[in-house]
């Protein structure tokens, strides 16, 4: 259980950090969410390509397998919200 929380927290921080940097450089707020979703879809397709079908692989996973992905998606979404809040308060990045 502790490993699950640590994994979700680490992926949250990783997605937040990368998303924050992308938001500063590209001056968008939704790009990290799209990028993260595309990466997750790519991993799902890779899993389906290896063995069985996509639906068999998704049905074989549990909430433990999906929790880190949800944490990363939340981090990517929060990075866009953080940049948006900073821009509204007058901070300019790059």
N, C-alpha and C positions, 0 to 999 in steps of 0.2 A: 504494500500500500504506500509506503514512504517513497519507494522508487517511482511509483506512478506520479505522485505529486511532484517529485523532483524533476522527472522527465517533462511533465507538462509545464512546469515553471521555467525550465531551461529553454524549451522550444518557444514559449511565450516571450522570453527576454530576447532570444535570437531573432524571432520574427519582428518584434518591436524595434530592435536596433537596426536591422537591415531596412525595414520599412521606413524608419525615421530618416535614414541616410538617403534612401531613394526619394522620399518626399522633399527633402531639402534640395537635392540636385535636380530633380525633374519638375519641381513645383506643382505637383499634383497631390491629391489626398486619397484617391481610390486605387492607384496603381499597385501598391503593395498587396492589397486584398486580391485583386485580379491575378497578380503574379503568384501569390500563395495558392489560390484555388487552382490555377493551371498546373502548378507543381504537384499538388495532391492528385489531380485528375491524371497527370502523367504517371505517377506512381501506381495508381489503381490500374491503369492500362498495362503497365509493366507487369504487375502481379497477375493479371488475367492472361497475359501473353505466355508466361512461364508454365502454368499448369491450370487446367480446368477453365472455367468461364469466369467472367467478372462477378457474376451473381453468386457463384459458389464460393469465391474468395471473400466477398463481402459478408455472406451469411456465416462463414466460418470464423469471422472475427468477433471479438467481444467489446464491451465498453472500454476495457483496458487498452485495446488497440486504437480506439478512436479518440480517447481523452487527450493525448499529446497533439493530435491534429486540431482538435477544437481549441486547445490552448494557443497553438500557433496562429490560428485564424483570429482569435481574440486579440493577440498581440499585433497582428497586421492591421486590424481594424482600429485598435487603440492608437497606433502610431499616426494614422491619418487624422484621428480626432485631436491628438496632441499638437500636431503641426497646425491644424486649422485654428485651434484655440490660441496658439502662439501668434499666428498671423493676425488674428482679430485684435489681439492686444498690442499690435504694432511692431512685433519683432520681425526682422527681415533676415532670412537665411540665404546667403549667396545671392 
